[in-house]
Amino acid sequence: MLSTARRRLMRCERCGFDNPAGFRFCGRCGKKMVSDADQRRAVSLAREANRHLAKHLDDMKGCSPSERARLSRAFESKTGMPVKEAKARMQRLERHLRGVEFDRAASVKAPVKELAEYYDHLRARVHETEKDPEKRKEALRFAGKCGSTAIELAGLAATILA
């Protein structure tokens, strides 16, 4: 019976108090509580966003120098930072979410919402420039999936890290 009761408790990250499952705020210190399901989903989305970002970086290596420079400028314009810095911040975000270190995750300032804007920009750019229908379809699918992952992660992060 005791082990069943323990599973229904949520430990506060800040003060260590065991709160009943479903509490939105810690009963001792008032910190916002995060469910295990939300934490797991955030980690999964952060991992997926990191995979997308890594693939995008790989794809950029195959571009001409001028196209790579254009993509890098557009990325920095939309996210406010170079691609490598965004990738490092996104990796730190994932690591802190996985470790249930929400205060640290909030301090990373990962460009999640900005990534969604960049992938939206990329989708529009693909419509304008890609002539091959198969390549266009694949690029649009990739940018759309990246954008939707970033949007969902941004919403969940805003809830968790508030």
C-alpha positions as a Python dict, from the first residue, in 0.01 Angstrom:
ca = {
    (1, 'M'): (0, 0, 0),
    (2, 'L'): (282, 241, 84),
    (3, 'S'): (453, 188, -254),
    (4, 'T'): (126, 274, -432),
    (5, 'A'): (101, 595, -232),
    (6, 'R'): (461, 688, -316),
    (7, 'R'): (396, 658, -688),
    (8, 'R'): (120, 913, -654),
    (9, 'L'): (354, 1174, -514),
    (10, 'M'): (535, 1445, -706),
    (11, 'R'): (858, 1569, -549),
    (12, 'C'): (909, 1944, -568),
    (13, 'E'): (1227, 2031, -753),
    (14, 'R'): (1289, 2335, -533),
    (15, 'C'): (1221, 2216, -177),
    (16, 'G'): (1195, 1835, -206),
    (17, 'F'): (844, 1821, -58),
    (18, 'D'): (633, 1522, -170),
    (19, 'N'): (308, 1657, -311),
    (20, 'P'): (7, 1447, -413),
    (21, 'A'): (-8, 1382, -787),
    (22, 'G'): (-210, 1639, -972),
    (23, 'F'): (-102, 1935, -758),
    (24, 'R'): (-26, 2229, -983),
    (25, 'F'): (185, 2405, -720),
    (26, 'C'): (399, 2276, -434),
    (27, 'G'): (210, 2267, -104),
    (28, 'R'): (519, 2385, 83),
    (29, 'C'): (698, 2647, -130),
    (30, 'G'): (442, 2727, -404),
    (31, 'K'): (666, 2633, -700),
    (32, 'K'): (478, 2522, -1010),
    (33, 'M'): (472, 2140, -1033),
    (34, 'V'): (540, 1955, -1357),
    (35, 'S'): (383, 1617, -1425),
    (36, 'D'): (603, 1325, -1529),
    (37, 'A'): (413, 1305, -1858),
    (38, 'D'): (482, 1672, -1939),
    (39, 'Q'): (848, 1632, -1846),
    (40, 'R'): (886, 1321, -2064),
    (41, 'R'): (707, 1490, -2355),
    (42, 'A'): (930, 1799, -2325),
    (43, 'V'): (1243, 1581, -2327),
    (44, 'S'): (1115, 1391, -2630),
    (45, 'L'): (1038, 1713, -2819),
    (46, 'A'): (1374, 1869, -2727),
    (47, 'R'): (1553, 1555, -2848),
    (48, 'E'): (1356, 1563, -3173),
    (49, 'A'): (1427, 1935, -3221),
    (50, 'N'): (1797, 1865, -3170),
    (51, 'R'): (1790, 1588, -3430),
    (52, 'H'): (1619, 1824, -3676),
    (53, 'L'): (1875, 2095, -3610),
    (54, 'A'): (2163, 1849, -3658),
    (55, 'K'): (2014, 1727, -3987),
    (56, 'H'): (1967, 2085, -4103),
    (57, 'L'): (2333, 2159, -4026),
    (58, 'D'): (2435, 1847, -4217),
    (59, 'D'): (2220, 1948, -4514),
    (60, 'M'): (2376, 2296, -4511),
    (61, 'K'): (2721, 2139, -4553),
    (62, 'G'): (2609, 2006, -4891),
    (63, 'C'): (2504, 2351, -5015),
    (64, 'S'): (2715, 2590, -5215),
    (65, 'P'): (2912, 2840, -5005),
    (66, 'S'): (2681, 3124, -5109),
    (67, 'E'): (2366, 2924, -5023),
    (68, 'R'): (2518, 2817, -4690),
    (69, 'A'): (2600, 3180, -4609),
    (70, 'R'): (2244, 3286, -4702),
    (71, 'L'): (2092, 3014, -4483),
    (72, 'S'): (2323, 3104, -4194),
    (73, 'R'): (2229, 3472, -4221),
    (74, 'A'): (1859, 3387, -4230),
    (75, 'F'): (1898, 3155, -3931),
    (76, 'E'): (2081, 3419, -3728),
    (77, 'S'): (1831, 3684, -3830),
    (78, 'K'): (1535, 3473, -3712),
    (79, 'T'): (1689, 3322, -3397),
    (80, 'G'): (1924, 3601, -3289),
    (81, 'M'): (2225, 3370, -3274),
    (82, 'P'): (2452, 3159, -3496),
    (83, 'V'): (2348, 2801, -3573),
    (84, 'K'): (2619, 2644, -3355),
    (85, 'E'): (2519, 2852, -3051),
    (86, 'A'): (2151, 2763, -3101),
    (87, 'K'): (2245, 2396, -3127),
    (88, 'A'): (2449, 2414, -2803),
    (89, 'R'): (2164, 2588, -2619),
    (90, 'M'): (1909, 2337, -2744),
    (91, 'Q'): (2131, 2051, -2625),
    (92, 'R'): (2162, 2212, -2281),
    (93, 'L'): (1784, 2258, -2271),
    (94, 'E'): (1733, 1888, -2343),
    (95, 'R'): (1989, 1786, -2081),
    (96, 'H'): (1829, 2004, -1810),
    (97, 'L'): (1477, 1888, -1898),
    (98, 'R'): (1594, 1526, -1883),
    (99, 'G'): (1753, 1591, -1543),
    (100, 'V'): (1434, 1761, -1416),
    (101, 'E'): (1633, 2082, -1360),
    (102, 'F'): (1365, 2326, -1471),
    (103, 'D'): (1523, 2639, -1323),
    (104, 'R'): (1842, 2562, -1515),
    (105, 'A'): (1645, 2481, -1830),
    (106, 'A'): (1474, 2820, -1809),
    (107, 'S'): (1809, 2997, -1775),
    (108, 'V'): (1946, 2843, -2099),
    (109, 'K'): (1738, 3080, -2314),
    (110, 'A'): (1711, 2825, -2594),
    (111, 'P'): (1564, 2976, -2913),
    (112, 'V'): (1270, 2735, -2935),
    (113, 'K'): (1002, 2979, -3051),
    (114, 'E'): (1253, 3144, -3282),
    (115, 'L'): (1334, 2808, -3441),
    (116, 'A'): (966, 2772, -3530),
    (117, 'E'): (981, 3112, -3703),
    (118, 'Y'): (1298, 3014, -3889),
    (119, 'Y'): (1147, 2689, -4017),
    (120, 'D'): (838, 2881, -4129),
    (121, 'H'): (1070, 3116, -4319),
    (122, 'L'): (1250, 2814, -4466),
    (123, 'R'): (920, 2665, -4588),
    (124, 'A'): (834, 2989, -4767),
    (125, 'R'): (1181, 3000, -4919),
    (126, 'V'): (1151, 2642, -5048),
    (127, 'H'): (823, 2733, -5222),
    (128, 'E'): (1002, 3019, -5399),
    (129, 'T'): (1324, 2847, -5498),
    (130, 'E'): (1296, 2468, -5531),
    (131, 'K'): (1194, 2368, -5883),
    (132, 'D'): (1218, 1988, -5850),
    (133, 'P'): (876, 1870, -5720),
    (134, 'E'): (1019, 1574, -5526),
    (135, 'K'): (1289, 1782, -5357),
    (136, 'R'): (1034, 2054, -5283),
    (137, 'K'): (796, 1801, -5126),
    (138, 'E'): (1073, 1654, -4909),
    (139, 'A'): (1205, 1997, -4803),
    (140, 'L'): (855, 2118, -4717),
    (141, 'R'): (785, 1805, -4515),
    (142, 'F'): (1111, 1846, -4324),
    (143, 'A'): (1060, 2219, -4254),
    (144, 'G'): (698, 2158, -4152),
    (145, 'K'): (790, 1879, -3914),
    (146, 'C'): (1072, 2087, -3763),
    (147, 'G'): (841, 2385, -3723),
    (148, 'S'): (560, 2188, -3560),
    (149, 'T'): (805, 2023, -3318),
    (150, 'A'): (946, 2363, -3223),
    (151, 'I'): (598, 2513, -3178),
    (152, 'E'): (484, 2228, -2953),
    (153, 'L'): (808, 2242, -2752),
    (154, 'A'): (778, 2622, -2716),
    (155, 'G'): (426, 2587, -2577),
    (156, 'L'): (518, 2308, -2338),
    (157, 'A'): (836, 2485, -2228),
    (158, 'A'): (638, 2802, -2158),
    (159, 'T'): (409, 2599, -1933),
    (160, 'I'): (683, 2402, -1759),
    (161, 'L'): (943, 2674, -1720),
    (162, 'A'): (710, 2959, -1618),
}
